Amino acid sequence: MASIRIPDDLVIRGGGKGRIVLVVLDGLGGLPHPDTGLTELETARTPVLDGLARRSSLGMLIPVRHGVTPGSGPAHLALFGYDPLETVIGRGALSALGVGFELRPGDVAARLNLATLDAEGRIVDRRGGRPSDGEGRRIVELLVRTVALPGVEYFLLHEKEHRAVLVLRGPGLEADLTDTDPQRTGVPPLDATAITPGSERAARVINEFLAKARAVLREEPILSGLLARGYARFEEIPSIETRFGLTGRVLAKYPMYRGVARLVGMEIPGIPGSDEEAVGLLEAGFTDADFHFLHCKAPDARGEDGDFAGKVAAIEAADAWMGRVAALEPDVLIVTGDHSTPAAMGIHSWHPVPVLLKSRWARPTGATFGEKEARQGDLGVIESRDLMTLALAHAGRLAKFGA
């Protein structure tokens, strides 16, 4: 469990203090294009973000530690003020929370990919051709009706497109397991194996479930198998209200990001179908919470596709609605990414992420919002877990330390 780095008596609790908005442009950080020397963010036409930068403190965030490439879960926990190396929770639990499932302590959750297998059981497509939500739900409902697991209670839920979540509930379940996804095609799925003796029962149950599911799906032309990864045994952690005196709301289209926000006690006012709808939910409930987290997925998705121009376009699309966020005039507005996803690499990376923090107490230093300007900014290069401390200070929510 994460240590609380801010002494409890420094947090000013109660009403009347500043409101904070955190906008996460997922995978925002990038690498220079070889032809221009500019990153995706520096290439994008972003008049709103550049205008904010001229009134903000700028800096760079290290998501976990120098050289550590983060997953989305730990990267967001760090932005919320938790040490991601101490507060460790697998993506399965975050996905379950994100689809609204009420996990109990001791539940074991796993992420599932609906995949395409050939007649010999080899993986053809790890993501099953990225099916529609309706097709994904159809397969999940079919498995719920036909697969039984004697001796353990299980729940199977569709998440989005090819993603689903499996939750196991019962005694003697641990989550120290290997993935069944080999992360490549042309080979069969792996068996789940226990890394520690306490996880042997969970490994047997998961392998039984996957075998029964494959038998049911054998005649399906595309979604003919499942791959399991991201196991997590759920345990509660202190909320942002307990730690920082904040009530929070999450505005995110994708379930996993709602899940990590729910884990730290944020409410879900609705499920937006687009970034613009997320901004609408922010506007409608702006006075209902102290802390608003708005998530935008597109820059990360295009970065993982290796699509430099597509990521530039995704950042420009975010800039188009960012003015509505700024118009709310929160006491503290932060815009950053959870990690870098350079199109040149096509994956998450360890590179620091640009951040802007606008408040009446900011020290502006830059003319635009991009990696070069951010490296010269007032905030310097800091760890993401320290961003919450700065947000609280700029919002007038931290007392003086010492006499």
C-alpha positions in Angstrom: 0.0 0.0 0.0 1.3 3.5 -0.9 2.9 5.6 1.7 1.3 9.0 2.2 4.0 11.5 1.2 2.0 14.5 2.2 1.7 14.7 6.0 -2.0 14.4 7.0 -2.0 17.6 9.0 -1.0 19.6 5.9 -4.1 18.9 3.9 -6.8 21.5 4.5 -10.1 19.7 4.6 -13.6 21.1 4.1 -15.2 23.4 1.6 -14.2 26.7 0.1 -10.9 25.7 -1.5 -9.8 25.6 -5.1 -11.2 23.2 -7.7 -8.8 21.1 -9.8 -9.3 19.8 -13.4 -6.8 17.2 -14.7 -6.9 16.6 -18.4 -4.9 13.5 -19.5 -4.1 13.2 -23.2 -3.1 9.6 -23.1 0.3 8.8 -24.5 1.0 12.6 -25.1 4.8 12.5 -25.1 6.6 11.7 -28.3 10.0 11.7 -30.1 11.2 14.1 -32.9 10.3 13.3 -36.4 13.5 12.7 -38.4 12.5 15.2 -41.1 11.6 18.1 -38.8 13.1 17.5 -35.4 9.6 18.1 -33.9 7.6 15.8 -31.8 3.9 15.1 -32.4 2.8 17.7 -29.9 5.3 20.3 -31.3 4.1 19.6 -34.8 0.4 19.9 -34.0 -1.5 23.2 -34.4 -2.7 23.9 -30.9 -3.7 27.5 -30.4 -5.6 26.8 -27.2 -2.9 24.7 -25.5 -0.3 27.2 -26.6 -2.3 30.0 -25.1 -2.6 28.1 -21.8 1.1 27.4 -21.9 1.8 31.1 -21.9 -0.1 31.5 -18.7 1.1 28.3 -17.0 4.0 26.7 -15.2 5.5 24.0 -17.5 7.6 21.0 -16.8 8.2 17.3 -17.5 6.8 14.3 -15.7 8.6 11.0 -15.0 5.6 8.5 -14.8 7.3 5.9 -12.5 11.1 6.2 -12.2 13.8 7.1 -14.7 13.9 4.5 -17.5 10.8 2.6 -16.4 8.1 2.2 -19.0 4.7 2.3 -17.4 1.4 0.6 -18.1 -1.7 2.9 -18.1 -2.8 1.8 -14.6 0.3 2.6 -12.7 0.8 5.8 -14.8 -2.6 7.1 -13.8 -2.2 6.1 -10.1 0.9 8.2 -10.1 -1.0 11.2 -11.5 -3.5 10.8 -8.7 -0.7 11.0 -6.1 0.0 7.4 -5.4 3.4 5.7 -5.7 2.9 3.2 -8.5 5.7 1.0 -7.2 4.0 0.6 -3.9 0.4 0.6 -5.0 0.4 -2.2 -7.4 -2.8 -3.5 -8.9 -3.3 -5.5 -12.1 -5.2 -4.3 -15.1 -7.9 -7.0 -14.6 -9.2 -5.3 -11.5 -9.1 -1.9 -13.1 -11.1 -3.2 -16.1 -13.7 -4.8 -13.8 -14.1 -1.6 -11.8 -14.3 0.4 -15.1 -17.3 -1.6 -16.4 -19.1 -1.0 -13.0 -18.5 -4.4 -11.4 -18.4 -4.2 -7.6 -15.3 -6.1 -6.7 -14.9 -7.6 -3.2 -11.6 -8.0 -1.4 -10.1 -11.3 -2.5 -11.7 -11.4 -5.9 -9.3 -12.3 -8.8 -9.9 -10.5 -12.1 -8.3 -11.0 -15.5 -8.4 -9.2 -18.7 -9.5 -11.3 -21.7 -8.9 -10.7 -25.4 -11.5 -12.2 -27.8 -9.1 -13.7 -30.3 -9.1 -15.6 -33.6 -7.6 -19.1 -33.6 -7.1 -21.4 -36.6 -8.3 -25.1 -36.8 -5.0 -26.2 -35.1 -5.5 -23.7 -32.2 -2.8 -21.3 -33.3 -3.4 -17.5 -32.8 -4.3 -15.7 -36.1 -5.4 -12.4 -34.6 -4.9 -11.5 -30.9 -7.7 -8.9 -31.1 -10.2 -10.9 -33.2 -10.3 -8.3 -35.9 -11.3 -5.6 -33.4 -15.0 -6.6 -33.4 -17.9 -4.2 -32.7 -19.1 -3.8 -29.2 -22.3 -5.7 -30.2 -20.3 -8.7 -31.5 -18.1 -8.7 -28.4 -21.2 -8.7 -26.2 -22.8 -11.5 -28.2 -19.8 -13.8 -27.5 -19.6 -12.9 -23.8 -23.4 -13.6 -23.4 -22.9 -17.0 -25.2 -20.2 -18.0 -22.8 -22.1 -16.9 -19.8 -25.0 -19.1 -20.8 -22.9 -22.2 -21.7 -19.8 -22.4 -19.5 -20.0 -23.7 -15.9 -17.2 -23.7 -13.3 -18.1 -26.0 -10.4 -16.7 -25.0 -7.1 -16.1 -21.3 -7.9 -18.3 -18.3 -8.6 -17.3 -16.5 -11.8 -18.5 -13.4 -13.6 -17.8 -12.6 -17.3 -18.3 -9.1 -18.5 -17.8 -7.4 -21.8 -15.5 -4.4 -21.7 -15.1 -2.9 -25.2 -14.7 -4.3 -28.7 -12.4 -7.4 -28.2 -11.9 -6.9 -24.5 -13.7 -8.7 -21.7 -13.2 -9.3 -18.0 -13.2 -12.5 -16.0 -13.7 -12.3 -12.2 -13.3 -15.3 -10.0 -14.7 -15.4 -6.4 -14.0 -18.0 -3.8 -11.6 -19.2 -1.2 -7.9 -19.9 -1.9 -7.5 -17.7 -5.0 -4.4 -15.7 -5.6 -3.3 -13.8 -8.7 0.4 -14.6 -9.2 -0.1 -16.2 -12.6 1.5 -16.1 -16.1 -0.4 -14.7 -19.1 -1.8 -17.1 -21.6 -1.3 -14.4 -24.3 2.2 -15.1 -26.0 2.0 -11.6 -27.6 2.5 -13.0 -31.1 0.6 -14.9 -33.8 1.2 -18.3 -35.3 1.5 -20.1 -32.0 -1.1 -21.5 -29.6 -2.1 -19.8 -26.4 -0.1 -20.6 -23.4 -1.4 -22.2 -20.2 -1.8 -20.1 -17.1 0.8 -21.3 -14.6 1.1 -20.4 -10.9 4.2 -18.3 -10.0 3.6 -19.0 -6.3 2.0 -22.0 -4.7 -1.0 -19.9 -3.5 -2.0 -19.3 -7.1 -2.3 -22.9 -8.2 -6.0 -23.1 -7.7 -6.6 -19.9 -9.7 -4.4 -21.3 -12.5 -6.4 -24.5 -12.7 -9.7 -22.6 -12.8 -8.6 -20.2 -15.5 -7.3 -23.0 -17.7 -10.5 -24.9 -17.2 -12.5 -21.8 -18.2 -10.4 -21.1 -21.3 -10.7 -24.7 -22.5 -14.4 -24.8 -22.1 -14.7 -21.4 -23.8 -12.7 -22.6 -26.7 -14.9 -25.7 -27.1 -18.0 -23.4 -27.2 -16.4 -21.0 -29.7 -14.9 -23.7 -32.0 -17.4 -23.0 -34.8 -17.2 -19.2 -34.6 -15.5 -17.9 -37.7 -13.6 -15.1 -36.1 -14.0 -14.9 -32.3 -12.9 -18.5 -31.6 -10.8 -18.3 -28.5 -9.7 -16.2 -25.5 -6.4 -14.9 -24.2 -5.9 -14.0 -20.5 -3.6 -11.5 -18.9 -3.4 -8.7 -16.4 -4.4 -10.7 -13.3 -5.2 -8.9 -10.1 -6.4 -9.8 -6.6 -8.5 -6.9 -5.5 -7.7 -5.1 -2.3 -9.1 -1.6 -1.4 -6.7 1.4 -1.1 -7.2 4.7 0.6 -9.3 7.1 -1.5 -8.4 10.6 -2.6 -10.9 11.9 -0.2 -9.2 10.1 2.7 -5.7 11.1 1.6 -6.2 14.6 0.1 -9.7 15.7 1.2 -10.9 15.7 -2.4 -14.2 14.6 -3.9 -13.6 13.4 -7.4 -15.3 12.6 -10.7 -14.0 10.8 -13.8 -15.0 11.6 -17.3 -13.7 8.8 -19.6 -15.0 6.9 -22.6 -12.8 3.8 -22.0 -13.6 1.5 -19.0 -10.1 0.9 -17.7 -9.6 4.6 -17.0 -12.9 4.8 -15.2 -11.7 1.7 -13.2 -8.5 3.3 -12.0 -10.4 6.4 -11.0 -13.1 4.3 -9.1 -10.2 2.5 -7.3 -9.3 5.8 -5.7 -12.9 6.8 -4.9 -14.0 8.9 -7.8 -17.6 8.9 -9.0 -18.7 8.2 -12.6 -21.4 10.7 -13.5 -22.0 9.1 -16.9 -20.3 7.2 -19.7 -19.4 9.5 -22.6 -19.5 8.3 -26.2 -16.8 10.8 -27.3 -14.4 13.3 -25.9 -16.8 16.1 -26.6 -19.5 14.3 -24.5 -16.9 14.0 -21.7 -16.4 17.7 -21.8 -20.2 18.1 -21.6 -20.3 16.0 -18.5 -17.6 18.1 -17.0 -19.5 21.3 -17.7 -22.8 19.9 -16.3 -21.3 18.8 -13.0 -18.4 21.2 -12.6 -19.5 22.4 -9.2 -20.3 18.9 -7.9 -16.7 17.8 -7.0 -13.3 19.2 -6.0 -11.3 17.2 -8.5 -12.3 16.3 -12.1 -10.3 13.8 -14.2 -11.0 14.0 -18.0 -9.3 11.3 -20.2 -8.7 11.4 -23.9 -7.4 8.1 -25.5 -6.8 9.0 -29.2 -3.2 10.2 -29.0 -2.1 7.0 -27.4 -4.0 4.8 -29.9 -2.5 6.6 -32.9 1.0 6.4 -31.3 0.6 2.7 -30.8 -0.4 2.4 -34.5 3.0 4.1 -35.4 0.9 6.8 -37.1 2.8 10.1 -36.5 0.3 12.2 -38.6 -2.6 10.5 -36.9 -1.3 11.3 -33.5 -0.8 14.9 -34.5 -4.4 15.0 -35.7 -5.6 13.5 -32.4 -3.8 16.2 -30.4 -5.3 18.9 -32.7 -8.8 17.4 -32.1 -8.3 17.7 -28.4 -7.2 21.3 -28.7 -10.5 22.0 -30.5 -12.5 21.2 -27.3 -9.9 22.3 -24.8 -11.2 25.8 -24.9 -14.5 24.7 -23.3 -12.5 23.2 -20.4 -10.5 26.4 -20.0 -13.6 28.5 -20.1 -14.8 26.8 -16.8 -11.9 28.6 -15.2 -11.0 26.0 -12.6 -8.6 27.2 -9.9 -6.1 24.7 -11.2 -6.0 23.3 -14.7 -3.5 20.6 -15.5 -2.9 19.2 -19.0 -0.5 16.3 -19.4 -0.2 12.6 -20.5 0.0 9.5 -18.4 3.1 8.4 -20.4 4.8 8.8 -23.7 3.7 6.8 -26.8 6.1 7.9 -29.6 4.8 7.0 -33.0 8.4 6.1 -33.9 8.3 3.3 -31.3 4.7 2.3 -31.6 4.6 1.4 -27.9 4.6 3.1 -24.5 8.0 4.4 -23.5 10.0 5.7 -20.5 10.4 9.2 -21.9 9.2 12.1 -19.6 5.9 13.7 -20.5 5.2 17.4 -20.9 2.8 19.0 -18.4 1.2 22.5 -18.0 -0.3 23.7 -14.7 -2.4 26.9 -14.9 -3.4 28.7 -11.8 -3.2 32.3 -10.5 0.1 31.3 -8.8 1.8 29.9 -11.9 5.2 31.1 -13.2 4.9 31.2 -17.0 8.1 30.6 -19.0 7.1 29.2 -22.4 5.4 30.4 -25.6 4.1 27.0 -26.7 3.2 23.6 -25.3 5.7 21.1 -26.4 8.6 19.0 -25.1 11.3 21.6 -25.7 9.5 24.4 -23.9 8.4 22.1 -21.1 12.0 21.1 -20.4 12.8 24.7 -19.7 9.7 25.3 -17.5 9.3 26.4 -14.0 8.2 22.9 -12.7 11.4 21.2 -13.9 11.5 17.4 -14.3 9.5 15.8 -11.5 7.9 12.4 -10.8 4.2 12.2 -11.6 3.3 11.2 -8.1 4.4 14.7 -7.0 1.9 16.4 -9.3 -0.9 16.1 -6.9 1.1 17.9 -4.2 1.6 20.8 -6.6 -2.1 20.8 -7.6 -3.2 20.9 -3.9 -0.7 23.8 -3.2 -1.9 25.8 -6.2 -5.5 25.2 -5.1 -4.8 26.5 -1.6 -5.4 23.1 -0.1 -2.1 22.6 1.8 -1.2 24.4 5.0 2.2 25.8 6.0 4.7 23.2 7.1 6.3 23.9 10.4 6.5 27.0 12.5 
